[in-house]
Amino acid sequence: MLSAGVSEPGGAPGLNRDLLGRVLGAGKTGERISQTTRLREVLVAGDLADLESELRAFLASIPHQRHSKNPMGSYEGWYASLLQAYFVAAEAEVRAEESGSQGRADLIVRGFGRVYVFEFKMRSRAGADAALRQLKERGYADRYLGRGEPVHLVGLEFSTDTRNLTGFEAETA
């Protein structure tokens, strides 16, 4: 299902896979599909350590040319957009900037019997756990509790230097 609620025939999110292919650059289509299949398996299993590994591998696969002379890599919105497309390509339901009573969660990923609530931060003095603290303090996941699905809180911190994660903090609510 696409995040806008529109499914392509057979439920395949072809547009997002194509967009990911363009961001990732050269590479075999089968390799990209395999990458989204692995992500889907991780989301189904709910293994947060494997999720960290998959996200690191995905971000490492983006060619440096996509970052050079491109100020977008300095903003959390760049990473949010990349991950949103990645999760949609894995056939998850994704909502960006979902508002609650105490603020907005950067990304909500639902599907496969689980909910993942993400908060993103660029490398800061607040510490690697600042994103996870914000998720808990502001109760971004509260609306999903009690529905019978495991709810995972995931705080991500990105570095403009490494163009990858510098912090990954996660727990099940």
C-alpha positions as CSV (number, residue, x, y, z in Angstrom):
1,M,0.0,0.0,0.0
2,L,1.3,3.4,-0.8
3,S,1.3,6.0,1.9
4,A,-1.3,8.1,0.1
5,G,-3.6,5.1,0.4
6,V,-3.4,4.2,-3.3
7,S,-2.4,0.7,-4.2
8,E,-0.9,-0.3,-7.5
9,P,-2.2,-3.4,-9.1
10,G,-1.1,-6.4,-7.0
11,G,-0.1,-4.1,-4.2
12,A,3.4,-3.6,-5.5
13,P,4.8,-0.2,-4.7
14,G,6.5,0.2,-8.1
15,L,6.7,4.0,-8.0
16,N,8.6,4.0,-4.7
17,R,10.9,1.2,-5.9
18,D,11.7,3.2,-9.0
19,L,12.4,6.3,-6.9
20,L,14.6,4.4,-4.6
21,G,16.4,3.0,-7.7
22,R,17.1,6.5,-8.9
23,V,18.4,7.6,-5.5
24,L,20.6,4.6,-5.1
25,G,22.0,4.9,-8.6
26,A,23.4,2.0,-10.6
27,G,22.6,-1.5,-9.5
28,K,20.5,-4.4,-10.4
29,T,16.8,-4.1,-9.9
30,G,16.9,-7.6,-8.2
31,E,19.4,-6.3,-5.7
32,R,17.1,-3.4,-4.7
33,I,14.0,-5.7,-4.5
34,S,16.1,-8.1,-2.3
35,Q,17.0,-5.1,0.0
36,T,13.3,-4.2,0.4
37,T,12.4,-7.9,1.0
38,R,15.0,-8.1,3.8
39,L,13.6,-4.9,5.3
40,R,10.1,-6.4,5.2
41,E,11.3,-9.6,6.9
42,V,13.0,-7.4,9.7
43,L,9.7,-5.5,10.2
44,V,7.7,-8.7,10.4
45,A,10.1,-10.2,13.0
46,G,10.3,-7.0,15.1
47,D,14.0,-7.5,15.6
48,L,15.3,-4.0,16.5
49,A,19.0,-4.9,16.2
50,D,18.4,-6.2,12.7
51,L,16.4,-3.1,11.9
52,E,19.5,-1.0,12.8
53,S,21.7,-3.1,10.6
54,E,19.3,-2.8,7.6
55,L,19.0,1.0,8.0
56,R,22.7,1.4,8.2
57,A,23.2,-0.8,5.1
58,F,20.5,1.1,3.2
59,L,22.1,4.5,4.0
60,A,25.6,3.2,3.2
61,S,24.3,2.1,-0.3
62,I,23.4,5.7,-1.3
63,P,26.2,6.9,-3.7
64,H,28.3,9.8,-2.3
65,Q,27.4,11.8,-5.5
66,R,23.8,12.1,-4.1
67,H,25.3,14.0,-1.1
68,S,28.1,16.1,-2.7
69,K,27.3,19.7,-3.3
70,N,23.8,18.9,-2.0
71,P,22.8,20.7,1.3
72,M,19.8,18.4,1.7
73,G,22.0,15.9,3.6
74,S,22.3,18.4,6.4
75,Y,18.6,18.1,7.3
76,E,16.6,15.4,9.0
77,G,13.9,15.8,6.3
78,W,16.3,14.3,3.7
79,Y,16.8,11.2,5.8
80,A,13.0,11.1,6.6
81,S,12.2,11.2,2.9
82,L,14.7,8.4,2.1
83,L,13.5,6.2,4.8
84,Q,9.8,6.9,4.0
85,A,10.4,5.7,0.5
86,Y,12.3,2.7,1.7
87,F,9.6,1.6,4.1
88,V,6.8,2.1,1.4
89,A,8.8,0.1,-1.1
90,A,8.8,-2.7,1.6
91,E,5.0,-2.5,1.4
92,A,4.5,-1.0,4.9
93,E,1.9,1.7,5.6
94,V,3.8,4.9,6.3
95,R,2.7,8.2,7.7
96,A,5.1,11.2,8.0
97,E,4.8,14.0,10.6
98,E,1.8,12.5,12.3
99,S,0.4,14.9,14.9
100,G,-0.6,13.9,18.4
101,S,-1.5,15.9,21.5
102,Q,2.1,16.8,22.4
103,G,3.8,17.1,19.0
104,R,4.5,15.2,15.8
105,A,6.2,11.9,15.3
106,D,8.6,12.1,12.4
107,L,7.5,8.7,10.9
108,I,5.0,6.0,11.7
109,V,5.5,2.7,10.0
110,R,2.6,0.2,10.4
111,G,2.1,-3.2,8.9
112,F,3.0,-6.9,9.4
113,G,1.2,-6.8,12.9
114,R,3.5,-4.1,14.3
115,V,3.8,-0.3,14.7
116,Y,7.2,1.5,14.6
117,V,7.3,5.1,15.8
118,F,10.4,7.0,14.6
119,E,12.0,10.3,15.7
120,F,14.9,11.7,13.8
121,K,17.7,14.0,14.9
122,M,20.8,15.3,13.3
123,R,23.9,14.9,15.3
124,S,23.5,17.2,18.3
125,R,24.8,18.0,21.7
126,A,21.7,16.5,23.2
127,G,23.1,13.0,23.0
128,A,22.4,9.9,21.0
129,D,19.3,9.1,23.1
130,A,17.6,12.5,22.6
131,A,15.3,11.1,19.9
132,L,14.1,8.2,22.0
133,R,13.7,10.5,25.0
134,Q,11.5,12.8,22.9
135,L,9.3,9.8,21.8
136,K,8.7,8.8,25.4
137,E,8.3,12.2,26.9
138,R,5.8,13.4,24.3
139,G,3.9,10.1,24.2
140,Y,4.0,9.8,20.4
141,A,3.2,6.1,20.6
142,D,0.4,6.3,23.1
143,R,-2.3,6.3,20.4
144,Y,-1.2,2.9,19.3
145,L,-0.9,1.2,22.7
146,G,-3.6,-1.3,23.6
147,R,-4.5,-2.3,20.1
148,G,-2.9,-5.7,20.3
149,E,0.1,-4.9,18.1
150,P,3.6,-4.5,19.5
151,V,4.7,-0.9,19.4
152,H,8.4,-0.1,18.8
153,L,9.9,3.3,19.6
154,V,13.0,4.1,17.4
155,G,15.2,7.1,17.8
156,L,17.7,7.8,15.0
157,E,20.5,10.2,15.0
158,F,22.2,11.1,11.6
159,S,25.7,12.5,10.8
160,T,26.4,14.8,7.9
161,D,30.0,13.6,8.0
162,T,29.3,9.9,7.7
163,R,25.9,10.2,6.0
164,N,24.7,7.4,8.1
165,L,23.4,6.7,11.6
166,T,25.5,7.8,14.6
167,G,22.8,6.8,17.0
168,F,20.2,4.1,17.1
169,E,18.1,3.7,20.3
170,A,15.1,1.5,20.3
171,E,12.7,-0.3,22.7
172,T,9.3,-1.9,22.7
173,A,6.7,0.2,24.4
